[in-house]
């Protein structure tokens, strides 16, 4: 059974940085995309960033572009999300996701990010 373990969340002041990690218990197939979503209380889960596993193409939500950077380490089956210039509106639970593109997504357990003003 695939298991995604996310870590790196925490409490940070506005303008600060955090780096999230998500490690997949299994090898990630070349055709997959790994990504991050977030959800704040009372809001819908929203897309943050994604990266294609083989071609290393990154996609970002407009709200995080130029502040967040997604990257991957294929040898470690790990995807990272470097978050800089954090804002209070970045607060939420961040979930990593394993996306096969033509099947159901698999979600990690989430890690809490809280940005204080």
N, CA, C and O atoms as a GROMACS GRO file, in nm:
protein
  468
    1UNK      N    1   0.085  -0.119   0.000
    1UNK     CA    2   0.000   0.000   0.000
    1UNK      C    3   0.088   0.124   0.000
    1UNK      O    4   0.183   0.135   0.078
    2UNK      N    5   0.056   0.216  -0.089
    2UNK     CA    6   0.134   0.338  -0.098
    2UNK      C    7   0.108   0.426   0.024
    2UNK      O    8  -0.006   0.443   0.068
    3UNK      N    9   0.216   0.480   0.078
    3UNK     CA   10   0.203   0.570   0.192
    3UNK      C   11   0.288   0.694   0.167
    3UNK      O   12   0.406   0.684   0.134
    4UNK      N   13   0.226   0.810   0.184
    4UNK     CA   14   0.296   0.936   0.169
    4UNK      C   15   0.309   0.999   0.307
    4UNK      O   16   0.209   1.019   0.377
    5UNK      N   17   0.431   1.031   0.346
    5UNK     CA   18   0.456   1.089   0.477
    5UNK      C   19   0.509   1.231   0.458
    5UNK      O   20   0.618   1.252   0.404
    6UNK      N   21   0.430   1.327   0.503
    6UNK     CA   22   0.467   1.468   0.490
    6UNK      C   23   0.520   1.520   0.622
    6UNK      O   24   0.478   1.478   0.729
    7UNK      N   25   0.614   1.614   0.612
    7UNK     CA   26   0.672   1.674   0.732
    7UNK      C   27   0.720   1.815   0.698
    7UNK      O   28   0.724   1.854   0.581
    8UNK      N   29   0.757   1.890   0.801
    8UNK     CA   30   0.817   2.021   0.781
    8UNK      C   31   0.728   2.138   0.814
    8UNK      O   32   0.772   2.253   0.811
    9UNK      N   33   0.602   2.112   0.846
    9UNK     CA   34   0.514   2.221   0.882
    9UNK      C   35   0.550   2.281   1.016
    9UNK      O   36   0.634   2.229   1.089
   10UNK      N   37   0.484   2.392   1.048
   10UNK     CA   38   0.511   2.456   1.176
   10UNK      C   39   0.452   2.595   1.181
   10UNK      O   40   0.372   2.634   1.095
   11UNK      N   41   0.493   2.668   1.284
   11UNK     CA   42   0.448   2.805   1.304
   11UNK      C   43   0.561   2.900   1.265
   11UNK      O   44   0.675   2.884   1.309
   12UNK      N   45   0.529   2.997   1.182
   12UNK     CA   46   0.630   3.092   1.135
   12UNK      C   47   0.568   3.230   1.124
   12UNK      O   48   0.448   3.242   1.099
   13UNK      N   49   0.648   3.333   1.140
   13UNK     CA   50   0.599   3.468   1.124
   13UNK      C   51   0.590   3.504   0.976
   13UNK      O   52   0.661   3.447   0.893
   14UNK      N   53   0.505   3.598   0.944
   14UNK     CA   54   0.493   3.645   0.806
   14UNK      C   55   0.630   3.691   0.757
   14UNK      O   56   0.706   3.756   0.828
   15UNK      N   57   0.659   3.654   0.633
   15UNK     CA   58   0.790   3.684   0.575
   15UNK      C   59   0.891   3.573   0.593
   15UNK      O   60   0.997   3.574   0.530
   16UNK      N   61   0.859   3.476   0.677
   16UNK     CA   62   0.950   3.366   0.702
   16UNK      C   63   0.942   3.256   0.598
   16UNK      O   64   0.872   3.269   0.497
   17UNK      N   65   1.015   3.148   0.625
   17UNK     CA   66   1.024   3.036   0.530
   17UNK      C   67   1.002   2.903   0.601
   17UNK      O   68   1.029   2.889   0.720
   18UNK      N   69   0.953   2.808   0.526
   18UNK     CA   70   0.943   2.670   0.569
   18UNK      C   71   0.972   2.580   0.450
   18UNK      O   72   0.952   2.620   0.335
   19UNK      N   73   1.018   2.459   0.477
   19UNK     CA   74   1.040   2.362   0.371
   19UNK      C   75   0.966   2.234   0.406
   19UNK      O   76   0.996   2.168   0.506
   20UNK      N   77   0.871   2.199   0.323
   20UNK     CA   78   0.795   2.077   0.343
   20UNK      C   79   0.858   1.963   0.264
   20UNK      O   80   0.916   1.984   0.158
   21UNK      N   81   0.847   1.844   0.319
   21UNK     CA   82   0.895   1.724   0.252
   21UNK      C   83   0.784   1.621   0.249
   21UNK      O   84   0.700   1.616   0.339
   22UNK      N   85   0.782   1.540   0.147
   22UNK     CA   86   0.685   1.431   0.137
   22UNK      C   87   0.756   1.312   0.074
   22UNK      O   88   0.803   1.319  -0.040
   23UNK      N   89   0.764   1.204   0.149
   23UNK     CA   90   0.833   1.084   0.101
   23UNK      C   91   0.732   0.974   0.073
   23UNK      O   92   0.644   0.945   0.154
   24UNK      N   93   0.746   0.915  -0.044
   24UNK     CA   94   0.659   0.807  -0.088
   24UNK      C   95   0.724   0.674  -0.049
   24UNK      O   96   0.844   0.654  -0.069
   25UNK      N   97   0.644   0.584   0.006
   25UNK     CA   98   0.698   0.457   0.051
   25UNK      C   99   0.735   0.365  -0.064
   25UNK      O  100   0.806   0.267  -0.046
   26UNK      N  101   0.686   0.398  -0.182
   26UNK     CA  102   0.715   0.318  -0.301
   26UNK      C  103   0.779   0.405  -0.408
   26UNK      O  104   0.769   0.528  -0.404
   27UNK      N  105   0.845   0.340  -0.501
   27UNK     CA  106   0.903   0.412  -0.614
   27UNK      C  107   0.791   0.484  -0.690
   27UNK      O  108   0.683   0.430  -0.711
   28UNK      N  109   0.821   0.606  -0.731
   28UNK     CA  110   0.723   0.684  -0.805
   28UNK      C  111   0.744   0.659  -0.955
   28UNK      O  112   0.852   0.687  -1.007
   29UNK      N  113   0.644   0.608  -1.024
   29UNK     CA  114   0.658   0.581  -1.168
   29UNK      C  115   0.687   0.708  -1.248
   29UNK      O  116   0.649   0.818  -1.208
   30UNK      N  117   0.754   0.690  -1.358
   30UNK     CA  118   0.799   0.803  -1.439
   30UNK      C  119   0.685   0.891  -1.489
   30UNK      O  120   0.703   1.012  -1.506
   31UNK      N  121   0.568   0.833  -1.512
   31UNK     CA  122   0.458   0.909  -1.572
   31UNK      C  123   0.376   0.986  -1.468
   31UNK      O  124   0.281   1.056  -1.503
   32UNK      N  125   0.412   0.972  -1.342
   32UNK     CA  126   0.333   1.034  -1.237
   32UNK      C  127   0.371   1.181  -1.217
   32UNK      O  128   0.478   1.226  -1.257
   33UNK      N  129   0.279   1.252  -1.153
   33UNK     CA  130   0.303   1.388  -1.106
   33UNK      C  131   0.286   1.388  -0.954
   33UNK      O  132   0.194   1.325  -0.901
   34UNK      N  133   0.373   1.459  -0.887
   34UNK     CA  134   0.361   1.476  -0.742
   34UNK      C  135   0.326   1.622  -0.716
   34UNK      O  136   0.374   1.712  -0.784
   35UNK      N  137   0.242   1.644  -0.616
   35UNK     CA  138   0.200   1.781  -0.593
   35UNK      C  139   0.165   1.811  -0.450
   35UNK      O  140   0.169   1.725  -0.362
   36UNK      N  141   0.132   1.935  -0.429
   36UNK     CA  142   0.089   1.984  -0.298
   36UNK      C  143  -0.042   2.060  -0.312
   36UNK      O  144  -0.060   2.141  -0.403
   37UNK      N  145  -0.132   2.032  -0.221
   37UNK     CA  146  -0.256   2.108  -0.205
   37UNK      C  147  -0.259   2.161  -0.062
   37UNK      O  148  -0.182   2.115   0.023
   38UNK      N  149  -0.346   2.254  -0.036
   38UNK     CA  150  -0.362   2.303   0.101
   38UNK      C  151  -0.509   2.329   0.128
   38UNK      O  152  -0.589   2.352   0.037
   39UNK      N  153  -0.541   2.325   0.256
   39UNK     CA  154  -0.679   2.349   0.298
   39UNK      C  155  -0.680   2.420   0.432
   39UNK      O  156  -0.626   2.370   0.531
   40UNK      N  157  -0.742   2.536   0.435
   40UNK     CA  158  -0.759   2.608   0.560
   40UNK      C  159  -0.899   2.577   0.611
   40UNK      O  160  -0.987   2.538   0.534
   41UNK      N  161  -0.921   2.594   0.739
   41UNK     CA  162  -1.050   2.560   0.798
   41UNK      C  163  -1.162   2.640   0.733
   41UNK      O  164  -1.152   2.761   0.716
   42UNK      N  165  -1.267   2.569   0.696
   42UNK     CA  166  -1.382   2.633   0.635
   42UNK      C  167  -1.369   2.661   0.487
   42UNK      O  168  -1.459   2.718   0.426
   43UNK      N  169  -1.256   2.622   0.430
   43UNK     CA  170  -1.233   2.647   0.288
   43UNK      C  171  -1.212   2.516   0.214
   43UNK      O  172  -1.185   2.412   0.274
   44UNK      N  173  -1.225   2.523   0.083
   44UNK     CA  174  -1.201   2.405   0.001
   44UNK      C  175  -1.051   2.382  -0.017
   44UNK      O  176  -0.970   2.475  -0.009
   45UNK      N  177  -1.018   2.257  -0.040
   45UNK     CA  178  -0.878   2.225  -0.068
   45UNK      C  179  -0.839   2.288  -0.201
   45UNK      O  180  -0.914   2.280  -0.298
   46UNK      N  181  -0.722   2.349  -0.206
   46UNK     CA  182  -0.680   2.417  -0.327
   46UNK      C  183  -0.541   2.373  -0.371
   46UNK      O  184  -0.456   2.336  -0.289
   47UNK      N  185  -0.521   2.378  -0.499
   47UNK     CA  186  -0.393   2.341  -0.559
   47UNK      C  187  -0.286   2.444  -0.523
   47UNK      O  188  -0.312   2.565  -0.521
   48UNK      N  189  -0.166   2.395  -0.494
   48UNK     CA  190  -0.054   2.482  -0.464
   48UNK      C  191   0.055   2.470  -0.570
   48UNK      O  192   0.093   2.568  -0.633
   49UNK      N  193   0.104   2.348  -0.589
   49UNK     CA  194   0.213   2.326  -0.684
   49UNK      C  195   0.219   2.179  -0.722
   49UNK      O  196   0.171   2.093  -0.649
   50UNK      N  197   0.279   2.152  -0.838
   50UNK     CA  198   0.297   2.014  -0.883
   50UNK      C  199   0.422   2.005  -0.969
   50UNK      O  200   0.469   2.105  -1.024
   51UNK      N  201   0.476   1.883  -0.978
   51UNK     CA  202   0.595   1.861  -1.059
   51UNK      C  203   0.585   1.727  -1.128
   51UNK      O  204   0.549   1.626  -1.066
   52UNK      N  205   0.617   1.724  -1.256
   52UNK     CA  206   0.617   1.598  -1.328
   52UNK      C  207   0.743   1.521  -1.292
   52UNK      O  208   0.852   1.578  -1.284
   53UNK      N  209   0.728   1.392  -1.269
   53UNK     CA  210   0.837   1.319  -1.203
   53UNK      C  211   0.960   1.300  -1.292
   53UNK      O  212   1.073   1.307  -1.244
   54UNK      N  213   0.938   1.278  -1.420
   54UNK     CA  214   1.053   1.254  -1.507
   54UNK      C  215   1.102   1.380  -1.574
   54UNK      O  216   1.223   1.405  -1.579
   55UNK      N  217   1.011   1.461  -1.626
   55UNK     CA  218   1.052   1.579  -1.701
   55UNK      C  219   1.077   1.701  -1.612
   55UNK      O  220   1.127   1.803  -1.660
   56UNK      N  221   1.043   1.691  -1.484
   56UNK     CA  222   1.076   1.796  -1.387
   56UNK      C  223   1.013   1.930  -1.425
   56UNK      O  224   1.074   2.034  -1.405
   57UNK      N  225   0.893   1.928  -1.478
   57UNK     CA  226   0.821   2.051  -1.510
   57UNK      C  227   0.734   2.088  -1.390
   57UNK      O  228   0.660   2.005  -1.338
   58UNK      N  229   0.744   2.212  -1.348
   58UNK     CA  230   0.673   2.259  -1.229
   58UNK      C  231   0.555   2.347  -1.267
   58UNK      O  232   0.559   2.421  -1.365
   59UNK      N  233   0.451   2.336  -1.186
   59UNK     CA  234   0.330   2.418  -1.202
   59UNK      C  235   0.298   2.480  -1.067
   59UNK      O  236   0.317   2.417  -0.963
   60UNK      N  237   0.249   2.603  -1.070
   60UNK     CA  238   0.219   2.674  -0.945
   60UNK      C  239   0.084   2.745  -0.954
   60UNK      O  240   0.043   2.790  -1.061
   61UNK      N  241   0.018   2.754  -0.841
   61UNK     CA  242  -0.097   2.842  -0.831
   61UNK      C  243  -0.047   2.986  -0.837
   61UNK      O  244   0.064   3.016  -0.792
   62UNK      N  245  -0.128   3.074  -0.893
   62UNK     CA  246  -0.087   3.214  -0.905
   62UNK      C  247  -0.054   3.275  -0.770
   62UNK      O  248   0.033   3.362  -0.759
   63UNK      N  249  -0.124   3.230  -0.666
   63UNK     CA  250  -0.107   3.289  -0.533
   63UNK      C  251   0.029   3.259  -0.471
   63UNK      O  252   0.070   3.327  -0.377
   64UNK      N  253   0.100   3.158  -0.522
   64UNK     CA  254   0.229   3.121  -0.462
   64UNK      C  255   0.345   3.137  -0.560
   64UNK      O  256   0.461   3.121  -0.522
   65UNK      N  257   0.314   3.169  -0.684
   65UNK     CA  258   0.418   3.182  -0.785
   65UNK      C  259   0.521   3.285  -0.739
   65UNK      O  260   0.485   3.389  -0.683
   66UNK      N  261   0.646   3.256  -0.763
   66UNK     CA  262   0.760   3.342  -0.726
   66UNK      C  263   0.790   3.343  -0.577
   66UNK      O  264   0.885   3.409  -0.534
   67UNK      N  265   0.713   3.270  -0.497
   67UNK     CA  266   0.742   3.258  -0.352
   67UNK      C  267   0.772   3.114  -0.313
   67UNK      O  268   0.853   3.088  -0.224
   68UNK      N  269   0.706   3.020  -0.380
   68UNK     CA  270   0.722   2.878  -0.348
   68UNK      C  271   0.798   2.810  -0.460
   68UNK      O  272   0.788   2.848  -0.577
   69UNK      N  273   0.875   2.707  -0.424
   69UNK     CA  274   0.947   2.628  -0.522
   69UNK      C  275   0.928   2.480  -0.493
   69UNK      O  276   0.957   2.433  -0.383
   70UNK      N  277   0.879   2.407  -0.591
   70UNK     CA  278   0.864   2.262  -0.576
   70UNK      C  279   0.982   2.194  -0.642
   70UNK      O  280   1.028   2.237  -0.748
   71UNK      N  281   1.031   2.089  -0.579
   71UNK     CA  282   1.143   2.014  -0.634
   71UNK      C  283   1.129   1.868  -0.594
   71UNK      O  284   1.042   1.832  -0.514
   72UNK      N  285   1.215   1.785  -0.650
   72UNK     CA  286   1.204   1.642  -0.621
   72UNK      C  287   1.341   1.579  -0.614
   72UNK      O  288   1.438   1.628  -0.672
   73UNK      N  289   1.348   1.469  -0.542
   73UNK     CA  290   1.468   1.385  -0.537
   73UNK      C  291   1.420   1.244  -0.570
   73UNK      O  292   1.368   1.174  -0.483
   74UNK      N  293   1.439   1.203  -0.693
   74UNK     CA  294   1.385   1.075  -0.737
   74UNK      C  295   1.451   0.958  -0.665
   74UNK      O  296   1.388   0.854  -0.645
   75UNK      N  297   1.577   0.974  -0.626
   75UNK     CA  298   1.646   0.865  -0.556
   75UNK      C  299   1.586   0.841  -0.418
   75UNK      O  300   1.592   0.730  -0.366
   76UNK      N  301   1.528   0.944  -0.360
   76UNK     CA  302   1.467   0.934  -0.227
   76UNK      C  303   1.315   0.926  -0.234
   76UNK      O  304   1.249   0.920  -0.131
   77UNK      N  305   1.259   0.925  -0.355
   77UNK     CA  306   1.112   0.925  -0.370
   77UNK      C  307   1.049   1.038  -0.288
   77UNK      O  308   0.947   1.018  -0.221
   78UNK      N  309   1.110   1.153  -0.292
   78UNK     CA  310   1.069   1.264  -0.208
   78UNK      C  311   1.044   1.389  -0.291
   78UNK      O  312   1.119   1.421  -0.384
   79UNK      N  313   0.937   1.459  -0.257
   79UNK     CA  314   0.906   1.588  -0.318
   79UNK      C  315   0.913   1.694  -0.208
   79UNK      O  316   0.871   1.671  -0.095
   80UNK      N  317   0.964   1.810  -0.244
   80UNK     CA  318   0.981   1.919  -0.149
   80UNK      C  319   0.899   2.040  -0.191
   80UNK      O  320   0.868   2.058  -0.309
   81UNK      N  321   0.866   2.121  -0.094
   81UNK     CA  322   0.803   2.250  -0.123
   81UNK      C  323   0.873   2.355  -0.037
   81UNK      O  324   0.851   2.364   0.084
   82UNK      N  325   0.957   2.434  -0.101
   82UNK     CA  326   1.023   2.545  -0.033
   82UNK      C  327   0.930   2.664  -0.037
   82UNK      O  328   0.890   2.710  -0.144
   83UNK      N  329   0.895   2.715   0.081
   83UNK     CA  330   0.799   2.825   0.090
   83UNK      C  331   0.870   2.945   0.151
   83UNK      O  332   0.912   2.942   0.267
   84UNK      N  333   0.882   3.050   0.074
   84UNK     CA  334   0.947   3.173   0.119
   84UNK      C  335   0.846   3.288   0.120
   84UNK      O  336   0.739   3.279   0.060
   85UNK      N  337   0.881   3.394   0.188
   85UNK     CA  338   0.794   3.513   0.196
   85UNK      C  339   0.652   3.473   0.233
   85UNK      O  340   0.555   3.516   0.171
   86UNK      N  341   0.642   3.391   0.335
   86UNK     CA  342   0.511   3.340   0.374
   86UNK      C  343   0.418   3.451   0.422
   86UNK      O  344   0.461   3.549   0.482
   87UNK      N  345   0.290   3.432   0.392
   87UNK     CA  346   0.186   3.527   0.430
   87UNK      C  347   0.084   3.456   0.519
   87UNK      O  348   0.072   3.333   0.514
   88UNK      N  349   0.010   3.531   0.599
   88UNK     CA  350  -0.094   3.467   0.681
   88UNK      C  351  -0.193   3.386   0.599
   88UNK      O  352  -0.245   3.285   0.646
   89UNK      N  353  -0.220   3.427   0.477
   89UNK     CA  354  -0.315   3.354   0.393
   89UNK      C  355  -0.259   3.222   0.341
   89UNK      O  356  -0.331   3.145   0.278
   90UNK      N  357  -0.132   3.195   0.367
   90UNK     CA  358  -0.074   3.065   0.333
   90UNK      C  359  -0.104   2.960   0.441
   90UNK      O  360  -0.072   2.842   0.424
   91UNK      N  361  -0.164   3.003   0.550
   91UNK     CA  362  -0.197   2.911   0.659
   91UNK      C  363  -0.290   2.800   0.613
   91UNK      O  364  -0.384   2.825   0.537
   92UNK      N  365  -0.265   2.679   0.659
   92UNK     CA  366  -0.352   2.567   0.627
   92UNK      C  367  -0.282   2.434   0.646
   92UNK      O  368  -0.164   2.430   0.682
   93UNK      N  369  -0.354   2.328   0.623
   93UNK     CA  370  -0.294   2.195   0.623
   93UNK      C  371  -0.248   2.166   0.480
   93UNK      O  372  -0.327   2.175   0.385
   94UNK      N  373  -0.123   2.132   0.467
   94UNK     CA  374  -0.065   2.105   0.335
   94UNK      C  375  -0.060   1.954   0.313
   94UNK      O  376  -0.006   1.879   0.396
   95UNK      N  377  -0.115   1.911   0.202
   95UNK     CA  378  -0.122   1.770   0.168
   95UNK      C  379  -0.038   1.743   0.043
   95UNK      O  380  -0.048   1.817  -0.055
   96UNK      N  381   0.042   1.640   0.046
   96UNK     CA  382   0.106   1.599  -0.077
   96UNK      C  383   0.017   1.494  -0.145
   96UNK      O  384  -0.062   1.426  -0.080
   97UNK      N  385   0.033   1.483  -0.274
   97UNK     CA  386  -0.053   1.395  -0.352
   97UNK      C  387   0.028   1.325  -0.459
   97UNK      O  388   0.116   1.385  -0.521
   98UNK      N  389  -0.003   1.199  -0.480
   98UNK     CA  390   0.059   1.116  -0.584
   98UNK      C  391  -0.044   1.101  -0.695
   98UNK      O  392  -0.149   1.039  -0.674
   99UNK      N  393  -0.017   1.155  -0.811
   99UNK     CA  394  -0.117   1.164  -0.916
   99UNK      C  395  -0.071   1.084  -1.038
   99UNK      O  396   0.026   1.120  -1.103
  100UNK      N  397  -0.141   0.975  -1.067
  100UNK     CA  398  -0.104   0.894  -1.184
  100UNK      C  399  -0.152   0.949  -1.317
  100UNK      O  400  -0.121   0.895  -1.422
  101UNK      N  401  -0.228   1.057  -1.313
  101UNK     CA  402  -0.284   1.124  -1.431
  101UNK      C  403  -0.403   1.049  -1.490
  101UNK      O  404  -0.492   1.113  -1.547
  102UNK      N  405  -0.409   0.918  -1.479
  102UNK     CA  406  -0.521   0.844  -1.536
  102UNK      C  407  -0.580   0.747  -1.434
  102UNK      O  408  -0.626   0.639  -1.470
  103UNK      N  409  -0.578   0.786  -1.308
  103UNK     CA  410  -0.634   0.703  -1.203
  103UNK      C  411  -0.653   0.784  -1.077
  103UNK      O  412  -0.632   0.905  -1.078
  104UNK      N  413  -0.694   0.719  -0.969
  104UNK     CA  414  -0.719   0.793  -0.844
  104UNK      C  415  -0.591   0.847  -0.782
  104UNK      O  416  -0.486   0.784  -0.785
  105UNK      N  417  -0.604   0.966  -0.725
  105UNK     CA  418  -0.492   1.026  -0.652
  105UNK      C  419  -0.477   0.960  -0.516
  105UNK      O  420  -0.575   0.912  -0.458
  106UNK      N  421  -0.356   0.959  -0.466
  106UNK     CA  422  -0.330   0.912  -0.331
  106UNK      C  423  -0.278   1.029  -0.250
  106UNK      O  424  -0.185   1.098  -0.292
  107UNK      N  425  -0.340   1.052  -0.134
  107UNK     CA  426  -0.309   1.169  -0.052
  107UNK      C  427  -0.227   1.131   0.070
  107UNK      O  428  -0.244   1.022   0.126
  108UNK      N  429  -0.138   1.221   0.110
  108UNK     CA  430  -0.066   1.206   0.234
  108UNK      C  431  -0.152   1.255   0.350
  108UNK      O  432  -0.265   1.299   0.331
  109UNK      N  433  -0.096   1.246   0.471
  109UNK     CA  434  -0.173   1.277   0.591
  109UNK      C  435  -0.181   1.427   0.620
  109UNK      O  436  -0.262   1.467   0.703
  110UNK      N  437  -0.103   1.508   0.557
  110UNK     CA  438  -0.108   1.652   0.579
  110UNK      C  439  -0.014   1.699   0.688
  110UNK      O  440   0.015   1.627   0.783
  111UNK      N  441   0.033   1.822   0.672
  111UNK     CA  442   0.116   1.885   0.774
  111UNK      C  443   0.069   2.030   0.789
  111UNK      O  444   0.045   2.098   0.690
  112UNK      N  445   0.057   2.075   0.913
  112UNK     CA  446   0.000   2.206   0.942
  112UNK      C  447   0.104   2.316   0.924
  112UNK      O  448   0.216   2.307   0.974
  113UNK      N  449   0.065   2.419   0.851
  113UNK     CA  450   0.146   2.540   0.835
  113UNK      C  451   0.064   2.657   0.890
  113UNK      O  452  -0.048   2.681   0.847
  114UNK      N  453   0.122   2.730   0.984
  114UNK     CA  454   0.055   2.845   1.042
  114UNK      C  455   0.147   2.966   1.029
  114UNK      O  456   0.260   2.964   1.077
  115UNK      N  457   0.097   3.070   0.964
  115UNK     CA  458   0.175   3.192   0.944
  115UNK      C  459   0.110   3.304   1.024
  115UNK      O  460  -0.005   3.340   0.999
  116UNK      N  461   0.182   3.357   1.120
  116UNK     CA  462   0.129   3.462   1.205
  116UNK      C  463   0.164   3.600   1.147
  116UNK      O  464   0.269   3.618   1.085
  117UNK      N  465   0.075   3.694   1.168
  117UNK     CA  466   0.098   3.829   1.114
  117UNK      C  467   0.177   3.914   1.210
  117UNK      O  468   0.205   4.030   1.180
   0.00000   0.00000   0.00000
